[in-house]
């Protein structure tokens, strides 16, 4: 099948600790798939989606980075050229929320100065909530580039 031509390309990077659900967010958005048994990302993966906005084909290219410390030197190179960054944490694992500032610092250090950043609390369907909505909204307000906080639920 031939690739659809596009007029505009936006690169977005997904960052966060290992196991927070970045790969499933990517797969749900680009393929409408969800896998309970997804494997840990090694290095970087990406997916894309094209949609039409006011008669222009817009391609969103989403880069899914590995969350493990050993891959940080590799994944830091992928921040360049990104127009957006999504910091993902697991609402049921407090330590992933506590590491949000570290990911935010990486974005500021390695990304473009005008990058837009969104904070996403994933796995809100799980009952063992370790991060409140108020805590997440407070953190989002205190990090100057963050545009908003979202909670994601998958069924």
Secondary structure, 3 states (H helix, E strand, C coil): CCCCCCCEEEEEEEECCCCCCHHHHHHHHHHCCCCCCCCCCCCEEEEEEEEEECCEEEEEEEEEECCCHHHHHHHHHHHCCCCEEEEEEECCCHHHHHCHHHHHHHHHHHCCCCCEEEEEEECCCCCCCCCCHHHHHHHHHHCCCEEEEEECCCC
